[in-house]
Amino acid sequence: MRTVAQQMFRTCDTLFSRKMSTDVVEARPSNIETAAQMDNILRLPSSSQTFNVEARGSLHHVGAVMERAHHGGGWLLSGIICINILILGCALVSGSAFNSVAITSVHRQIFLIILLLLTMLWMLFYTVVTSKKDQAVLFKDSHAGPVWLRGGLLLFGFLGLLMDIFKIATYVGYLHCDSAVKVAFPVVQAVFLIVQTYFLWFHAKDCVQRHTNFTRCGLTLLLSTNLVVWMATVTEESIHQTDISDLNVNISHKLYRASYGSVKCQCSHSACDTFKDAFYYLYPFNIEYSLFASAMAYVMWKNIGRVVEDHRRQSVKFYPKDVCVGPVVGILLVVAGLVTFVVYEVDILTEDEKNRNRALLIHFIMNIVIVSLMCLSTTTGCIVFRLDHREHVSEKNPTRSMDVGLLVGASMGQILISYFTIVAAVATGARGYLSALNLSWAVLTVLQLGLQNYFIVEGLHREPFHEAQEAALHTNAHASRERPETSVALGGQKFKYSMTSRPEKLSWKRRVLKEVCVFLLLANVILWIMPAFGARPQFDHPIEIKFYKFTMWTAIVNIGLPFGIFYRMHSVASLFEVYLSS
């Protein structure tokens, strides 16, 4: 024990007394040696279970010291780069959206092309040079970039690539009378999607130990580039739907969707309109791809120089007999939601006010049913958590912290719209059945978001059941050394546990949690599909437009709705994590 303490003291003294080197590459070997020393500490022979616990506690302590030592000028420089790119990108996106003379979409696309090219150059450098360096990636964060998240990134990336292909085919028809930049941008973006998807698929778990300052700046460049692309895509989609100077509230906003070619510039081939309609419906996937990539880049940035223990996740298989009610009810809701969404999209475009009111009625009732069932099931899950005796996770985890921050932050978008709707409906007296349904939907949505956030955050911060079982087995093993007569039975139990990854029968608490998670997951999917693919009752129902006026209400919806859409997709990912740990 004294030897371990001396090694720890020498390690800490080396970290605090080392002078800052001007060469980033040469400064890293000392950190690598420190990591190797800590790895050797874990492998020292121990005489008791207490020694192992103390060694691991020492590892966490020195790991924290090492992380603070890594926090140098690179963190500040990378933060400055990210903030400047985001503010400049926001200014250019906003300027090109509201000023078509001084700053046009061509200027915005030139800026984005430069960003995409610089980011691709850095990703290629990291893949070819940094990641190939000796001892460049000593640790992997098992919580970062799970296969289902990378699979979602791959799916959204493919659909985003399809959207770029449709854009190229569309803008080629306007080359004779429009800028060639409009064709160059989707070409560069398509290449960027391929390179970035490859990069994140293979390197999302990396805890980089070499070229750290350069890697930090590169990752913030990657993060800010995806966020600027996200802002540009959201703005383009919002203008595409609401680009009207004076809205007649008796007619749906969808009749006024913006066109991509002016009257003077006609497309040279007949398929332009088909491609326009096709890539309009692919906007939501491109938006989600940018947000997924931003989240994964942020986790990589937080993991630079991080020392993690090798906790490999257990492979969790889905057993149909584990859950039954949740999937069945959830699938029925998804099917019913898709049917009502199609009816809504068809009837809302007609000029017959009776059909439009019927479409709004069906849409409001369907959403009220969905959020009511979600409130009920989430309340049940929260009660089970109160009865559950699993410990809260105390280990520092950038992935979990980011998940919680994104979850709560993104929910503010839908809460913003809901509260503005509540104020408008109450102030106008909620006259008529449509206004009453709209008010009820807004109130239930606020309640559902609060309950679901509590449920997910609690689930993410609870110890997984299999780890709790392992801890119990270790405790029993320690007791068996004191009572040898129990060692035979315990050995059989440990052997049985190692052969199977799950107990023969789930407890009622685990079964209820899994049912709730699956149901909420499917319910969030349908609540993502409807607004993501064009359902805009905020504009089709005139109360908010009359109360706040069109300009202000459009700004509120265009700010809050993209975050609300992302919240539903992010909730699906978080609920899947809670399901795996339950």
C-alpha positions in Angstrom: 0.0 0.0 0.0 2.9 2.3 0.8 4.4 1.6 -2.7 1.1 2.6 -4.3 0.9 5.8 -2.3 4.5 6.7 -3.3 3.7 6.1 -7.0 0.6 8.2 -6.7 2.5 11.0 -5.1 5.2 11.0 -7.8 2.5 11.0 -10.5 0.7 14.0 -9.0 4.0 15.9 -8.4 5.0 15.3 -12.1 1.6 16.6 -13.3 1.7 19.8 -11.2 5.4 20.6 -11.6 5.7 20.0 -15.3 6.3 23.2 -17.3 4.1 24.0 -20.2 5.8 23.1 -23.4 5.4 25.1 -26.6 5.3 21.9 -28.7 2.0 20.2 -28.3 3.1 16.9 -29.7 6.1 16.7 -27.4 4.0 17.5 -24.3 1.9 14.5 -24.6 4.3 11.6 -23.8 4.4 12.6 -20.2 0.7 12.3 -20.0 0.9 8.9 -21.7 3.4 7.7 -19.2 1.1 8.9 -16.4 -1.7 6.9 -17.9 0.5 3.9 -18.2 1.5 4.2 -14.6 -2.2 4.3 -13.6 -2.8 1.3 -15.7 0.0 -0.5 -13.9 -1.5 0.5 -10.5 -4.7 -1.3 -11.5 -2.7 -4.4 -12.3 -0.8 -4.5 -9.1 -1.6 -7.7 -7.0 -4.0 -7.1 -4.3 -4.5 -8.9 -1.0 -8.0 -7.9 -0.3 -11.2 -6.5 -1.8 -10.6 -3.2 0.1 -7.3 -2.7 -1.7 -9.1 -2.9 -5.1 -11.6 -0.3 -4.0 -8.9 2.1 -2.8 -6.9 1.6 -6.0 -10.0 2.5 -8.1 -10.7 5.5 -6.0 -7.1 6.6 -6.5 -7.6 6.1 -10.3 -10.6 8.4 -10.3 -8.7 11.0 -8.3 -5.6 11.0 -10.5 -7.9 10.8 -13.6 -9.5 14.1 -12.4 -6.1 15.6 -11.8 -5.0 14.6 -15.3 -8.1 16.0 -16.9 -7.5 19.4 -15.2 -3.9 19.3 -16.4 -5.1 18.8 -19.9 -7.4 21.8 -19.6 -5.0 24.3 -21.2 -5.2 27.0 -23.8 -6.7 24.5 -26.3 -10.0 24.5 -24.5 -10.2 28.3 -24.6 -9.0 28.6 -28.2 -11.5 25.9 -29.4 -14.3 27.7 -27.6 -13.5 31.0 -29.2 -13.4 29.4 -32.6 -16.8 27.8 -32.1 -18.5 31.0 -30.8 -17.1 33.1 -33.7 -18.2 30.7 -36.4 -21.7 30.3 -34.9 -22.3 34.0 -34.5 -21.0 34.8 -38.0 -23.0 31.9 -39.5 -26.1 33.1 -37.7 -25.7 36.6 -39.0 -25.2 35.4 -42.6 -28.1 33.0 -42.4 -30.4 35.7 -41.0 -29.2 38.3 -43.5 -29.7 36.0 -46.5 -33.2 35.1 -45.2 -34.5 38.7 -44.8 -32.3 40.6 -47.3 -32.2 39.2 -50.8 -30.3 42.2 -52.3 -27.2 42.9 -50.2 -26.8 39.3 -48.9 -28.2 36.5 -51.0 -28.4 32.8 -50.5 -25.4 32.5 -52.8 -23.2 34.4 -50.2 -24.5 32.1 -47.5 -23.7 29.0 -49.6 -20.2 30.2 -50.3 -19.5 30.6 -46.6 -20.9 27.1 -46.0 -18.8 25.6 -48.7 -15.6 27.1 -47.1 -16.6 25.7 -43.7 -17.4 22.2 -45.2 -14.1 22.1 -47.0 -12.1 23.1 -43.9 -13.9 20.6 -41.8 -13.3 17.8 -44.3 -9.6 18.6 -44.4 -9.4 18.3 -40.6 -11.3 15.0 -40.5 -9.0 13.6 -43.2 -6.0 14.8 -41.2 -7.3 13.2 -38.0 -8.1 9.9 -39.7 -4.8 9.6 -41.6 -2.3 11.2 -39.1 -3.6 11.7 -35.6 -5.4 8.5 -35.1 -2.5 6.5 -36.5 0.0 8.0 -34.0 1.4 5.6 -31.5 -0.6 5.8 -28.2 -2.9 8.5 -29.7 -6.1 6.8 -28.6 -5.4 4.9 -25.4 -9.0 4.8 -24.1 -12.4 4.4 -25.6 -15.6 5.7 -24.0 -18.0 2.8 -24.2 -21.0 5.2 -23.6 -20.2 7.4 -26.5 -21.5 6.6 -30.0 -23.5 3.4 -29.4 -24.3 1.4 -32.4 -28.0 2.4 -32.6 -27.0 6.1 -32.5 -24.4 5.5 -35.3 -27.1 3.5 -37.2 -29.4 6.5 -36.9 -26.7 8.8 -38.2 -26.1 6.5 -41.1 -29.8 6.4 -42.0 -30.2 10.2 -41.8 -27.0 10.7 -43.7 -28.2 8.5 -46.5 -31.5 10.4 -46.7 -29.6 13.7 -46.5 -27.4 12.5 -49.4 -30.6 11.7 -51.4 -31.8 15.2 -50.7 -28.6 16.7 -52.0 -28.9 14.6 -55.2 -32.4 15.9 -55.7 -31.2 19.5 -55.2 -28.4 19.0 -57.7 -30.9 17.7 -60.3 -33.1 20.7 -59.6 -30.6 23.5 -59.7 -28.9 22.1 -62.8 -32.1 23.2 -64.6 -31.4 26.8 -63.6 -27.7 27.0 -64.5 -28.5 29.0 -67.6 -29.9 31.9 -65.6 -28.7 31.3 -62.0 -25.5 31.0 -60.0 -23.4 27.8 -60.3 -22.8 28.0 -56.5 -26.3 26.6 -56.0 -25.2 23.4 -57.7 -21.7 23.4 -56.1 -23.1 23.6 -52.6 -25.2 20.4 -52.6 -22.2 18.6 -54.3 -19.8 19.7 -51.5 -22.4 18.9 -48.9 -22.9 15.4 -50.3 -19.2 14.7 -50.0 -19.2 16.1 -46.5 -22.0 13.8 -45.5 -20.0 10.8 -46.6 -16.7 11.8 -45.0 -18.3 12.9 -41.7 -20.4 9.7 -41.4 -17.3 7.6 -41.9 -15.4 9.7 -39.4 -18.0 9.5 -36.6 -18.8 5.8 -37.2 -15.2 4.8 -36.5 -13.9 7.5 -34.1 -16.9 8.6 -32.0 -15.6 6.7 -28.9 -12.0 8.0 -29.1 -10.4 9.7 -26.1 -7.6 11.4 -27.9 -4.2 11.8 -26.1 -2.1 13.2 -29.0 -2.4 16.5 -30.9 -4.9 17.5 -28.3 -5.1 21.2 -28.9 -5.4 20.8 -32.7 -8.0 18.1 -32.2 -10.0 20.3 -29.9 -10.1 23.1 -32.4 -11.0 20.7 -35.2 -13.9 19.2 -33.2 -15.3 22.6 -32.4 -15.0 23.4 -36.1 -16.9 20.2 -36.8 -19.5 21.1 -34.2 -20.0 24.7 -35.3 -20.2 23.7 -39.0 -23.0 21.2 -38.3 -24.9 23.8 -36.2 -24.6 26.4 -38.9 -25.8 23.9 -41.5 -28.7 23.1 -39.2 -29.6 26.8 -38.8 -29.4 27.3 -42.6 -31.6 24.2 -43.3 -34.2 25.2 -40.6 -34.3 28.7 -42.0 -34.7 27.5 -45.6 -37.5 25.1 -44.6 -39.3 27.8 -42.6 -39.1 30.3 -45.5 -40.3 27.6 -47.8 -43.5 27.2 -45.8 -44.2 30.8 -44.6 -42.8 33.2 -47.1 -45.9 35.4 -47.4 -46.2 39.2 -46.9 -49.8 39.3 -45.8 -51.5 36.1 -44.8 -55.3 35.6 -45.1 -56.0 33.6 -42.0 -58.9 31.8 -43.6 -56.6 30.0 -46.0 -53.9 27.5 -45.1 -50.3 28.7 -45.2 -49.4 25.6 -47.2 -51.0 27.1 -50.3 -48.2 29.7 -50.2 -45.1 27.6 -50.0 -42.3 29.4 -51.6 -41.0 28.4 -55.0 -37.4 27.9 -55.9 -37.3 29.5 -59.2 -38.4 33.0 -60.1 -40.8 33.9 -62.8 -38.1 35.1 -65.0 -35.9 32.0 -64.6 -37.5 28.9 -65.9 -36.2 25.4 -65.4 -34.7 23.8 -68.5 -36.1 20.3 -67.8 -39.5 19.1 -66.9 -38.6 17.1 -63.8 -37.8 20.2 -61.7 -41.2 20.3 -59.9 -40.9 16.6 -59.0 -37.5 17.0 -57.5 -38.6 20.1 -55.6 -41.5 18.2 -53.9 -39.2 15.3 -53.2 -36.4 17.1 -51.4 -38.9 19.2 -49.5 -40.0 16.1 -47.6 -36.3 15.1 -46.9 -35.6 18.3 -44.9 -36.4 16.8 -41.5 -33.8 14.0 -42.0 -31.1 16.5 -42.9 -31.9 18.6 -39.9 -31.8 15.6 -37.5 -28.5 14.4 -39.1 -26.8 17.8 -38.3 -28.0 17.6 -34.7 -26.9 14.0 -34.3 -23.5 14.8 -35.7 -23.2 17.9 -33.4 -24.0 15.9 -30.3 -21.4 13.2 -31.2 -18.7 15.9 -31.9 -19.4 17.5 -28.6 -18.9 14.2 -26.7 -15.6 13.6 -28.6 -14.5 17.2 -27.6 -15.3 16.5 -23.9 -13.4 13.1 -24.1 -10.1 14.6 -25.3 -7.4 13.7 -22.7 -9.9 11.8 -20.6 -9.0 8.7 -18.7 -11.8 6.2 -18.5 -12.0 2.7 -17.1 -12.7 -0.1 -19.5 -16.4 -0.8 -18.7 -17.6 -2.6 -21.8 -21.3 -2.6 -22.2 -23.0 -6.0 -21.9 -24.8 -7.0 -25.1 -28.5 -6.7 -24.4 -30.9 -8.7 -26.5 -34.6 -8.0 -27.0 -36.9 -10.7 -25.8 -40.5 -10.4 -27.0 -41.8 -11.9 -23.8 -40.2 -9.1 -21.7 -42.7 -6.5 -23.1 -46.1 -6.9 -24.7 -48.6 -4.2 -23.8 -46.3 -1.2 -24.5 -45.3 -2.2 -28.1 -48.9 -3.2 -29.1 -50.5 0.0 -27.8 -47.6 2.1 -29.2 -47.9 0.5 -32.7 -51.6 1.1 -32.7 -51.0 4.8 -31.8 -48.4 5.1 -34.6 -50.8 3.6 -37.2 -53.7 5.7 -36.1 -51.5 8.8 -36.0 -50.3 8.1 -39.6 -53.9 7.8 -40.8 -55.0 11.0 -39.2 -51.9 12.8 -40.5 -52.6 11.8 -44.1 -56.3 12.9 -43.7 -55.0 16.2 -42.2 -52.6 16.8 -45.0 -55.2 16.1 -47.7 -58.1 18.0 -46.2 -56.2 21.1 -44.9 -55.2 22.0 -48.5 -58.8 22.3 -49.6 -60.6 25.6 -49.7 -63.7 24.1 -48.1 -63.8 25.5 -44.6 -65.9 22.6 -43.3 -63.3 20.0 -44.5 -60.5 22.1 -43.0 -62.2 22.3 -39.6 -62.8 18.6 -39.6 -59.1 18.0 -40.3 -58.1 20.2 -37.4 -60.7 18.5 -35.2 -59.3 15.0 -36.0 -55.7 16.3 -35.6 -56.3 17.9 -32.2 -58.2 14.9 -30.8 -55.5 12.5 -31.9 -52.8 14.5 -30.3 -54.8 14.9 -27.1 -55.2 11.1 -26.9 -51.5 10.5 -27.5 -50.2 13.0 -24.9 -52.9 11.8 -22.3 -51.8 8.2 -22.6 -48.2 9.3 -22.4 -48.9 11.3 -19.2 -50.6 8.2 -17.7 -47.8 5.8 -18.6 -45.0 8.3 -17.5 -46.7 8.8 -14.1 -46.7 5.0 -13.7 -43.0 4.8 -14.6 -42.2 7.6 -12.1 -44.0 5.8 -9.3 -42.0 2.6 -10.1 -38.8 4.7 -9.9 -39.8 5.9 -6.4 -40.3 2.2 -5.4 -37.0 1.2 -7.0 -33.9 0.9 -4.7 -31.2 1.1 -7.3 -28.5 3.6 -6.6 -27.9 6.8 -8.6 -24.9 6.8 -10.9 -22.1 9.0 -9.5 -19.5 8.4 -12.2 -18.7 11.4 -14.4 -20.0 10.8 -18.0 -20.0 13.5 -20.7 -22.5 11.5 -22.8 -25.1 11.3 -20.1 -24.6 15.0 -19.1 -25.0 16.0 -22.8 -28.2 13.8 -23.1 -29.8 15.5 -20.1 -28.8 19.0 -21.2 -30.1 18.4 -24.7 -33.3 16.8 -23.5 -34.2 19.7 -21.1 -33.0 22.4 -23.5 -34.8 21.1 -26.6 -38.1 20.6 -24.6 -38.1 24.4 -24.1 -39.0 24.9 -27.8 -42.3 23.0 -27.5 -43.0 24.5 -24.1 -42.6 27.9 -25.6 -45.2 27.3 -28.3 -47.6 25.7 -25.8 -47.5 28.6 -23.3 -48.0 31.2 -26.1 -51.0 29.1 -27.2 -52.4 28.9 -23.7 -52.2 32.7 -23.3 -53.8 33.4 -26.6 -56.6 30.9 -26.1 -57.4 32.0 -22.5 -57.2 35.7 -23.5 -59.7 35.3 -26.3 -62.0 33.1 -24.2 -61.3 29.8 -26.1 -64.5 30.3 -28.1 -65.5 27.3 -30.2 -64.7 23.6 -29.9 -61.4 23.9 -31.9 -60.1 26.6 -29.6 -61.0 24.5 -26.5 -59.3 21.5 -28.0 -56.2 23.6 -28.9 -56.0 24.8 -25.3 -56.4 21.3 -23.9 -53.6 20.0 -26.2 -51.3 22.8 -25.1 -51.9 22.2 -21.4 -51.4 18.5 -21.7 -48.3 18.9 -23.7 -46.6 21.0 -21.0 -47.6 18.4 -18.4 -46.4 15.5 -20.6 -43.0 17.2 -21.3 -42.4 17.8 -17.6 -43.3 14.2 -16.6 -41.3 12.6 -19.5 -38.2 14.7 -18.7 -38.3 13.6 -15.1 -38.8 9.9 -16.1 -35.9 10.0 -18.6 -33.5 11.8 -16.3 -34.2 9.5 -13.5 -33.7 6.5 -15.8 -30.4 7.7 -17.1 -29.0 8.3 -13.6 -29.9 4.9 -12.2 -27.5 2.0 -12.0 -28.3 -0.6 -14.6 -29.9 -3.8 -13.2 -27.1 -6.1 -14.4 -24.5 -3.9 -12.7 -26.5 -4.0 -9.5 -26.6 -7.8 -9.7 -22.8 -7.9 -10.3 -22.2 -5.7 -7.2 -24.4 -8.0 -5.2 -22.4 -11.0 -6.4 -19.1 -9.3 -5.5 -20.4 -8.5 -2.0 -21.5 -12.1 -1.6 -18.1 -13.3 -2.8 -16.4 -11.2 -0.1 -18.7 -12.6 2.5 -18.0 -16.2 1.3 -14.3 -15.8 2.2 -15.4 -15.3 5.7 -17.9 -18.2 5.6 -16.4 -21.0 3.5 -19.5 -23.1 3.8 -21.3 -20.8 1.3 -18.6 -20.7 -1.3 -19.8 -23.8 -3.2 -23.3 -22.4 -3.6 -22.0 -19.0 -4.5 -19.7 -20.5 -7.1 -22.7 -22.1 -8.8 -24.5 -18.8 -8.7 -21.6 -16.9 -10.3 -21.3 -19.6 -13.0 -25.0 -19.3 -13.7 -24.8 -15.5 -13.9 -21.8 -15.6 -16.3 -23.6 -18.0 -18.6 -26.8 -16.0 -18.9 -27.1 -12.2 -19.3 -30.5 -12.0 -17.8 -32.5 -13.7 -15.0 -35.1 -16.3 -16.0 -38.0 -14.1 -15.0 -38.1 -10.3 -14.8 -39.4 -8.6 -11.7 -42.6 -6.7 -12.0 -40.8 -3.4 -11.6 -38.4 -4.1 -14.5 -41.3 -5.3 -16.7 -43.3 -2.1 -16.0 -40.3 0.1 -16.8 -39.7 -1.7 -20.0 -43.3 -1.5 -21.1 -43.4 2.2 -20.3 -40.1 2.9 -22.2 -41.3 1.1 -25.4 -44.7 2.8 -25.4 -43.2 6.2 -24.9 -40.6 5.5 -27.6 -43.3 4.7 -30.2 -45.5 7.6 -29.1 -42.5 10.1 -29.5 -41.9 8.6 -33.0 -45.4 9.6 -34.2 -45.2 13.0 -32.5 -42.0 13.5 -34.4 -43.4 12.4 -37.8 -46.4 14.7 -37.8 -44.7 18.1 -37.4 -41.5 17.0 -39.1 -43.4 16.2 -42.4 -45.6 19.3 -42.5 -48.3 19.3 -39.9 -48.6 23.0 -38.9 -51.8 23.5 -36.9 -50.2 26.6 -35.4 -50.8 28.3 -38.8 -53.9 26.5 -39.9 -55.8 27.5 -36.7 -56.1 31.3 -36.7 -56.3 32.1 -33.0 -52.6 32.6 -32.4 -52.1 34.6 -35.7 -54.9 37.0 -34.8 -53.7 37.4 -31.3 -50.0 37.8 -31.8 -50.1 38.9 -35.5 -48.5 36.9 -38.2 -44.9 38.2 -38.0 -44.5 37.6 -34.3 -46.2 34.2 -34.3 -44.1 33.1 -37.2 -40.9 33.9 -35.3 -42.2 32.0 -32.3 -43.1 28.9 -34.2 -40.0 28.9 -36.4 -37.8 29.2 -33.3 -39.6 26.7 -31.1 -40.8 24.0 -33.5 -37.3 22.8 -34.7 -36.3 22.3 -31.1 -39.6 20.5 -30.4 -39.0 18.2 -33.4 -35.5 17.5 -32.2 -36.7 16.8 -28.7 -39.0 14.0 -29.9 -36.2 12.3 -31.8 -33.7 12.8 -28.9 -36.3 11.4 -26.5 -36.5 8.2 -28.6 -32.7 7.8 -28.2 -32.8 8.5 -24.4 -35.8 6.2 -23.9 -33.9 3.4 -25.6 -31.0 3.9 -23.2 -33.4 3.8 -20.2 -34.9 0.6 -21.7 -31.5 -1.1 -21.9 -30.6 -0.2 -18.3 -34.0 -1.4 -16.9 
